[in-house]
């Protein structure tokens, strides 16, 4: 089967959205019955809510993302698609393990290295990169002959930038989280901008593959947001934040839009530096009072800054963070249009 990409994209979005939507109600009931619940820290009384909702997101996303292998056989890069699916699945497994076992921080850096291997082995990405003040830089280090393996091409992008990108993105989304609708909503906004950028930037097989990835994730996140919006019936868990981050990395790498991806993550990068001031011990939560959130400690998060300035409700705080994410998306679009 080889249907038009526009129709295939619609099918992928619909399947991701529908499967996630159907899976969530029984998943919520099962998680609650098994005691997989967590207190909602931004509400008075900390009501218990089901957690690890990313299981449904992963189901809808991964099934939909694999469909292009059948729907558009001659238009995509199947090796890149399968490598991305495997890398994201490994990251999602790491997130699930973290949700269940609360693994030490050091493994959150080490284990994503192994998840990056599929993308490294198929050598997705680029061999040249345009850098400010330096112009076009050749990232190839030539070829080395290894015993039993023969000639092996060395590429800085493959050996260094891909694993760094996967590690950074899989952890960055996790930093700016903790409010009803925040992670799924910002992830959906990022996906929407990535889709627009990929549609503007070209129509190669790898870019179409990245477009399917962004479309599948957008569908799954929008379905999840229905149940995660205030007041949340289910929390996403680390499986979701890691999955979103790794997917953004894979989309940027496969679609060769790394600079746009980095600009889109400016809010999360800002959060990283704020959290670094507390040696990553600060929490995002505020103190709920009469429906509003306040914070009086040192400013170690964008959420702290907004709570100090506006004393918002949780919905208002999330919408403010959406606005910041949209601003980052518009900057990314401008960079693409202006070829910065």
N, C-alpha and C positions, 0 to 999 in steps of 0.2 A: 504494500500500500504506500502511496506517495501523494498525499493530498496537499493542497496549498498551505503554506506555512501559517497564513492568517487564520484559516479554519482550525489547523492543528493547535495553534496557541489558544484559541477559544475552548477547544476540547480539554486541553491540559489544565487551564484555569478552572473550568467547570468541574472536572474530576477531583482536583485538589480541594476545592471548596466543598463539594458535596460529600466526599468521603470523610473529611475532617468534621463537618457538621453532623453527619450521621453518627460518627464514632464518639462524639463528646458526651451526650446524655448517659449512655450506659457506662462510659468510662468514669464519669463523675460519681455515679452510684456505686460502682465497684471500689473506687479509691476511698470513698467515705466509709463503706462497710469494712474495708481492710485497715482503716485507721491511717491512711495516707492523707493527713490533713495538717494544716499549718495555720497559726493565728494571723489574722489580718492586722498588722501592726499600726496601720494608719487609721483605725477606727476604734472608738471607745469600746472597751470590753474585749477587744481582740477576738472577734468571732472566728470560729474555725471554718476553713475553706479547703476543699480538695486541692491537692497539689500534683505536680508532675503531669500537667495537661499536655506537655509537649509530645507525649506518646501519640496522641491523636494527630497533632501537626505532622509528625514524622510519617505516620501512616499515609495521610492524604498527599503529602508532598512527594514522598519517594515513589509511590505508585504512579502519580501523575507525571513525574519527571522522567520516568522510564518509558512512557508511552511514545515519545518521538522516535524511539528505535523502530517502532512499527509504523507510525503514522507518516513520517517524513524520512524514509530510509536514505534517499539520495541527497538530502539537503543539509544534514547535520554532520558533526564530527563524532562518530560513535565512541572512539577511544577516549576523547575528552569527556563525553557525557558519562561513560561508565567510571572513569577515574574520579570525576566530581561526585558521583553517587556514592562511591566507596569511601572517599575522604569524608564526606558529610556524614555518612552512616557511622564511621568510626568516631567522629567527634560527638555525634549524638549519643553513642554508647558511653563515651567518657562523661557526658553531661548527666546521663541517667545514673551512672555509677556514683557520681558526685552527689546527686539527689538522694541516693539510697545509703551511701557509705560515708559521705562527707570526707572525701579524700584530701590529703594534705596539699597545700598550695603548690609545692614544688612539682607535683605530678601534673598540675594544670598547665605547666610549661613544657615538661618533658614529653608527655603522651601525645599532644598535638603534632609533635615532630613525626611520629609514626603515621598519623592520619594524613600528613602532607605527602607521604611517599607515593601514593597513586598518581597525584598530579605531577610529581617530579619525574616519575618513571616514563610517563607518556610525553614528557617534554612540552607541555602546553605553555603558552606565553610567547615571549619575544626574545630575539637575540640582539636587538638594539633598543635603546631608550633615549628619548629626548629629555635632557635635564637643563634646568635654568643655568645660564652663564657658561655651560659646558657644551651645549649643542647635542648632537647625536653621539651617543656613547656605545661602542661595541662591547657587548657583555660576554662574548665568546672568549674562552681561554685556550682555544685550540683543542687538540685531540691527544689523548694519552693511551698507550698500548698497555693493557693489563693482562697478566697471565690468565689463560683459559677464557677470558671474556673478549679479547681482541681490542680494537680501537674503541675508545669511549670519549664522546664529546663532552667537554667541560664548559659550563655556562654559569656565570654568576647568578643570573636570574633563577635558573633551576635549582642550583645548589644552595643559594642563600636567601634570595628574595621570596621565593614561594613558601619555604617553611616559616620564615619570619612573618609573612602576611597571614598565613593560616593561624599561627600562634597568637598574633596580635589581635586579629579580628575575632577569633573565638573567645577571647577574654574581654575585649573592649565592650561588647554589648552587655556583658554580665555586670559591668560596673555601674551603668546608668539604668537601674531597674528597681522594682520593689513597690510599684503603685499600680492600681487596677488599670489595665489597658495600655500601660506604658511600653513594655517590651514588644508586644505584638503590633501596637500602633506605630511605633517608630520604625520597626522592621518593615511594616507594610509601606510606609512613606519612602524608606530607602529603596525598596524593591520597585516602587512606582517610578522613581527618578532613574533608577538603573535601566528600566525598560525604555523610558523615553530616550535616554542617552544612547542605548544600543540601537534603537530604531533610527536615530539621527546619524550614528557614527559609521554605519556600513551594513552589509548583508553577507558577510563571509560565513562559511560553515561553522566556524568556531563562535562567531558572534551570535548566530542563530541558536546555537547550543546554549550559550549563556542566557539568551533571551528566554528560552524554554525554562531554564532553571529559575530565573527571576519571576516568571509568570506562575510557575507551580508554587513557589514559596508565597507569592502574594495571595493566591487563592486560599491556601491553607491558613495563613495568618488572618485574613479577613473573616473566615469562618470561626476561627478561635476567638477573635475579638468580640463576637456576639455574646459569648459566655464569659469572657474575661473583662468586659467593660463594667464600670461601676454600677451596682455593687457586684464584684466578681463572684461567680459560682465556681471558678477553678483558677488556680495559679499556673503559670507556664512551667516553672522549674528551670534548673540549669540546662536540662536537655534542650529547651527551647532557645535560651540565649546563646549557647554554644553552636546550635544548629544554624541560627540566623547569622552569627558571625562567620562561621566557616563557609556558609553559602555566599555571603557577600564577597569573601576572599576568592572563592572559586569563580564567581561571576566576573569579578574584576580581572582575574588572571586569564580565564578562557577568552573573555571578550576584549582583552588588551585595553582596558580602560582603568588602569591602576590609579592614575592621578585623580580621576573623577571619584573613584571609590574612596580614596584617602580624604578628599574634600567632604564627601558625604558623611564621613565618620568624625568630622571636627567636633561635634558635641561630645562624643565618647572620648576623643583624644583629650579634650579639655578636662573631662571628668577624671581621666587617668592622672593628669598632673595635679589636680586638686586632691585626689585620693592619696597620691604619693606623699603629700605633706603630712599625712597621718600614718604613713607606712602601711597604707591600705587597710587600716583598722576601722575607719569611719563608716557608719551606716547612713543610708539615705533617708531613713524614716524621720518623721516629725512627731510632735506631740499633738494628738487630736483634742480639740476643745470646741464644743458647740458647733460641730460640723466643719471647723477650719483647722489648718495645720500650722503649728508654730515651731520655731527652732531658735535656740539661744546660744548654742555653742560656737566653736570656731567654724568658719566656712570651709568645708572640705568636700563639697559637692555642689553641682548646679542646683540641686533641689534645696539645699540649705540656703543658698542665695535667694532663690525665689520665695521661700517661706519667710525669710527675714524681711524681704521687701514688700510682700503683698498679703501675707497671712491668707493664702488661698484655700478654697476647698480642694479636696483631692482631684475632682474633675477639672477644676480650673488649673491646678498645677500640671496635670497631664497635658491639657490643651496648650499651656505655655511651652512645655517641652516639645510638643508636636510642632509649634510655630518655629522654635529654634531649629528643629530638624528640617523643616521645610525651607528655612533660610539657608541652611547648609546645602540642601538640594539645588536651590536656585543658583548658589555660587558654583556648584559643580556643573550645572547646565551652562552658565556663563563661560566657565573655563573651556568647555568643549566647543561652544559656538565661536569664541574668540581665539581658539587654538593656543591657549596659554600653557 
